Amino acid sequence: STSFNNQSARLFSSRTARHADTSTYQPDSTRHELLIHYPPYLFLDDDDNNGTPTTNRLHSTSRIWKAVLRPSPLPPLEHVLTHLRSTSQPLSWKHKMSRSLRHLAARERSRHASLQKGAALREWK
């Protein structure tokens, strides 16, 4: 829920908490650690297709993780996303950043393709 997002954000920003892959997680006996599972659903700020924020909507946590972990076919974007995935930030932040980066990359690809088409058209004339 929203309070989970806020509380986890505070823990991550104070470096009290960190993300770990629960499938390979091994507790460190020299540190006091507690494994906190994400709730099955989280509220996220959505946006419409124009990037305008809308109200919080409930989303499946597993679907959010899948969206964050989805690889990019663009090597530079995948490099950035790899680092983003390993940050100690809340899942909601990772999701929002991932969506923003993917949207930016798509816009740049579209702009680049348009410029190439324009150049090819001018060359053809």
Protein Blocks (a to p, Z undefined) as FASTA:
>chain_A
ZZlmmmmmmmmmnomaccddfklgccdfkbccddddddfbdcdddddfkopacddddddf
klmmmmmmpccfblklmmmmmmmmmpccdfklmmmmmmmmmmmmmmmmmmmmmmmmmmmm
mmmZZ
